[in-house]
Amino acid sequence: MPKIYICDDETDILRYLDKLLSTAGYRVETFSRGADLLARLDTADDGGCDVILQDVRMPDMDGLLVLKQVHQRNHDLPVVIMTAHGTIDDAVQAIKLGAYDYIMKPFPKEKLLGVLERLLDHRRLARENRQLREELHRGGAGGGDAIVFRSAAFREVYDLTLQVAESDANILIMGESGTGKELIASALHRNSPRRGKPFVSLNCAALSDTLLESQLFGHVRGAFTGAVINQKGLMEEADGGTLFLDEIGDVSPAVQAKLLRVTQEKDFIVLGSTRPRKVDVRFVAATNKDLMTEVQAGHFREDLYYRLNVISINLPPLRERRDDIEPLARHFLAIATRRMKKDVRTINDEALAALMRYDWPGNVRELENVIERAVILARDGCITAALLPLEGGRRESVAPPAEAATLIALEEMERRHITSVLRETGFHKSHSAEILGISRKTLDRKIVEYGLGE
């Protein structure tokens, strides 16, 4: 229950606000002098308060001085200034000094309650964001699932994620492969009222239609060949929680129709059964396709699109958030060294420059793989440019189609990495093979395959 300190020299106002806010569910303490308020802040052993509601004019000391003193004690403590019409200039000055907002007397109770509700929501989200960052800094439970960023572009995405997490609306996450769509889906769940219930994830592109239906809705014995027992589906597993449907753009029209029913009616029919079952699920879907284009082409149901796309979150590719490359690389370095128990502590300046020049068609997932591979090959406790299969160059900013990008990236990464190691060793093949972790015979074959002459 949030706690509010109220400071005003008018007894009637204190009495009115105490009753109003206590009835609204807040804990309240009142003060008639600024000095008393500051003394309470100095001696509070219960965590103090969440908000201060303070008059701009105080009998014992200037209200702006009280505001300054409050922020010296706790810079993050929000203060809402109450002001009469004649002291509006003081209220504006208070905002410049760091007050959260001001409200003019006499004010409707709805306006005051609205200001406090917005303020406390903002404070709660900021606190949760700070806790997540502290957990990440400690290398805590987040591990590989932590959300690491420094760029303004991704900060907008993360702030929107926290803002919409509290709602129960379905979310559509869009972005290229490897941009971290499942991490955002998980963050939505962790910061939602459903956080105590299951978070269930399914890659829709990885299964055939029959298996996808069975995985989603479950089946009864005899529903299809090989269905020898009753099987509960992920829809039931996620009841009360969040169901993340990755690659939703690859779902067949038949499964789309069944998903539409769940989003509309909140029930579904198990495969091989005829009786509907109720379910309470929040849907978070993700795709690297332009679903509206798929709708216009007749490949995706328009009604399902709008059911899933109540709120959309667009993830920028890594090449458009270059400020995140270094912190992500260091984060993946810490994870890889812990997992492999290797003493690789740094990435040298030349390697960092190479990482920054590269355009990352595989996005964050490719960066993670590159760092993991470099940790495996590192021998002197440091990742150098020679260990990075990037050849120091920069790719075209326009990424190839997802399927082609994957094939090109794997083959091209290997070729570039072998070339880089050979150059680093002066084409000493035995030494290069040792660094690469392959046999001399395999290296000779790769040199011929990729046309890597001296």
Secondary structure, DSSP 4 states (H G I P E B T S, - for coil): --EEEEE-S-HHHHHHHHHHHHHTT-EEEEESSHHHHHHHHHH--S---SEEEEES--SSS-HHHHHHHHHHH-TT--EEEEE-GGGHHHHHHHHHTT-SEEEESS--HHHHHHHHHHHHHHHHHHHHHHHHHHHHHTT-TTGGG------HHHHHHHHHHHHHHTS---EEEE--TTS-HHHHHHHHHHTSTTTTS-EEEEEGGGS-HHHHHHHHH-B-TTSSTT--S-B--HHHHTTTSEEEEETGGG--HHHHHHHHHHHHHSEEE-BT--SEEE---EEEEEESS-HHHHHHTTSS-HHHHHHH-SEEEEPPPGGG-GGGHHHHHHHHHHHHHHHHT----EE-HHHHHHHHH---TTHHHHHHHHHHHHHHH--SSEE-GGGSTTTT----SSPPPHHHHHHHHHHHHHHHHHHHHHHHTTS-HHHHHHHHTS-HHHHHHHHHHHT---
